[in-house]
Amino acid sequence: MTKTFTQYNSAITSCKDIFIKKMKDYGTAWRILRTSSITDQIFIKAQRIRNIEDKGTQKINEDVRSEYIGIINYSIIGLIQLELKNDQRMELPADEVSKLFDKHSNEARSLMENKNHDYGEAWRDMRVSSLTDLILMKLLRIKQIEDNKGETIISEGVDANFHDMINYAIFALIKIEEEA
């Protein structure tokens, strides 16, 4: 499990580095996005990955790894937006955003640790394409919850699905790195 923690931490550090650099370039322009728009952004990235997996080729010179990083970062944006839903500020201080990133990535990591304990790191025996499909399924679940005005009868909410997508995307990054 120590290997997983090291790999997980390396992946999330890389994602945060990109997240912070983009925030320095663009500010927190993403604050304008509704949850449904964030979901659609993640869907576009996951669908591109699936298309590349199915076709075996790509025309845009941007690797699949960057799309998984985008899924992770947009999922964290989604969690921040859910937390700050009543906060009207469009521009957030960098240190506050950094702390929020850490908070939500730590929550996802804690969930991963608990699930890895129970499932015995079953994800290591999965195909990357299956992780992509699970991300797409989670997105369809979020869309349904959004269509239901955020209400669920028995299921987890949008936040739990964002956490799962973070972990699936990190698992994909780890597997891609190991296969390289």
C-alpha positions in Angstrom: 0.0 0.0 0.0 3.0 2.3 0.6 3.7 2.2 -3.2 0.2 3.4 -3.9 0.4 6.3 -1.4 3.7 7.4 -3.0 2.2 7.2 -6.5 -1.0 8.8 -5.5 0.8 11.7 -3.8 3.0 12.2 -6.8 0.0 12.3 -9.1 -1.9 14.8 -7.0 1.1 17.0 -6.6 1.5 17.1 -10.4 -2.2 18.0 -10.7 -2.0 20.7 -8.1 1.1 22.2 -9.7 -0.8 22.5 -13.0 -3.9 23.8 -11.2 -2.0 26.6 -9.4 -0.1 27.6 -12.6 -3.4 27.9 -14.5 -4.9 29.9 -11.7 -1.9 32.3 -11.9 -2.7 32.6 -15.7 -6.5 32.8 -15.5 -7.4 33.6 -12.0 -10.5 31.8 -10.7 -12.5 32.4 -13.9 -14.0 28.9 -13.3 -16.1 30.5 -10.5 -18.6 31.4 -13.2 -19.3 27.8 -14.0 -22.4 26.0 -12.7 -22.0 22.4 -11.6 -23.6 21.2 -14.8 -21.0 23.0 -16.9 -18.2 21.5 -14.8 -19.8 18.1 -15.4 -19.9 18.7 -19.1 -16.2 19.8 -19.2 -15.2 16.5 -17.5 -17.5 14.6 -19.9 -15.7 16.1 -22.9 -12.3 15.0 -21.5 -13.5 11.5 -20.6 -15.2 11.1 -24.0 -12.0 12.2 -25.8 -10.0 9.6 -23.8 -12.6 6.9 -24.7 -12.5 7.9 -28.4 -8.7 7.7 -28.5 -8.9 4.3 -26.7 -11.4 3.0 -29.2 -9.8 4.4 -32.3 -6.2 3.8 -31.3 -5.2 7.2 -32.8 -5.5 10.9 -32.2 -5.2 14.0 -34.2 -4.7 16.6 -31.5 -1.2 16.5 -30.0 -2.3 16.5 -26.4 -1.8 13.2 -24.5 -4.4 11.2 -22.6 -2.5 11.8 -19.4 -3.3 15.6 -19.6 -7.0 14.7 -20.0 -7.0 12.6 -16.8 -5.2 15.5 -15.0 -8.0 17.8 -16.3 -10.6 15.4 -15.0 -9.0 15.5 -11.6 -8.7 19.3 -11.5 -12.2 19.9 -12.8 -13.5 17.4 -10.2 -11.8 19.4 -7.5 -13.2 22.6 -9.0 -16.6 21.0 -8.8 -16.1 20.2 -5.1 -14.9 23.7 -4.4 -18.0 25.1 -6.2 -20.3 22.9 -4.2 -18.6 24.0 -0.9 -18.7 27.7 -1.9 -22.2 27.6 -3.5 -23.4 30.6 -1.4 -20.1 32.5 -1.8 -20.6 35.2 -4.5 -16.9 36.0 -4.9 -15.6 35.5 -8.5 -12.0 35.9 -7.7 -10.5 33.9 -4.8 -7.1 34.5 -3.2 -4.5 31.9 -4.3 -3.7 30.7 -0.8 -7.4 30.0 -0.1 -7.8 28.1 -3.4 -4.6 26.1 -2.6 -6.0 25.2 0.8 -9.4 24.2 -0.7 -7.5 22.1 -3.3 -5.6 20.3 -0.5 -8.8 19.8 1.5 -10.7 18.1 -1.3 -7.7 16.1 -2.6 -7.1 14.9 1.0 -10.8 13.8 1.2 -10.4 11.9 -2.0 -7.2 10.3 -0.8 -8.8 9.2 2.5 -11.7 7.7 0.5 -9.1 5.8 -1.7 -7.3 4.5 1.4 -10.5 3.2 2.9 -11.7 1.6 -0.4 -8.2 0.1 -1.0 -8.4 -1.5 2.4 -11.7 -3.1 1.6 -11.1 -4.0 -2.0 -7.4 -4.9 -1.8 -6.3 -2.6 -4.6 -8.4 -4.4 -7.1 -7.9 -1.4 -9.4 -4.4 -2.5 -10.1 -5.9 -5.5 -12.1 -8.2 -3.3 -14.1 -7.7 -1.9 -17.6 -7.2 1.8 -18.0 -10.2 1.7 -20.4 -12.4 0.3 -17.6 -11.4 3.3 -15.4 -12.4 5.6 -18.2 -15.8 3.8 -18.4 -16.2 4.2 -14.7 -15.6 7.9 -15.0 -18.1 8.2 -17.7 -20.7 6.3 -15.7 -20.1 8.6 -12.7 -20.6 11.6 -15.0 -23.9 10.1 -16.2 -24.9 9.6 -12.6 -24.1 13.2 -11.8 -26.1 14.4 -14.8 -29.1 12.4 -13.6 -28.7 13.9 -10.1 -28.5 17.4 -11.6 -31.7 16.6 -13.7 -33.3 15.6 -10.4 -32.4 19.0 -8.9 -29.8 17.4 -6.6 -32.2 15.0 -5.0 -31.4 11.3 -4.5 -33.5 8.7 -2.8 -30.8 6.2 -1.8 -27.7 7.1 -3.7 -24.6 9.1 -2.9 -24.6 12.8 -4.0 -22.6 14.7 -6.5 -19.7 15.2 -4.2 -19.1 11.4 -3.8 -19.1 11.0 -7.5 -16.5 13.8 -7.9 -14.4 12.0 -5.3 -14.6 8.7 -7.1 -13.7 10.3 -10.5 -10.6 11.9 -8.9 -9.5 8.5 -7.6 -10.3 6.6 -10.9 -8.4 9.3 -12.9 -5.4 9.0 -10.5 -5.5 5.3 -10.8 -5.4 5.7 -14.6 -2.4 8.1 -14.3 -0.6 5.6 -12.1 -1.3 2.7 -14.5 -0.2 4.8 -17.5 3.0 5.7 -15.7 3.7 2.0 -14.9 3.1 0.9 -18.4 5.4 3.6 -19.9 
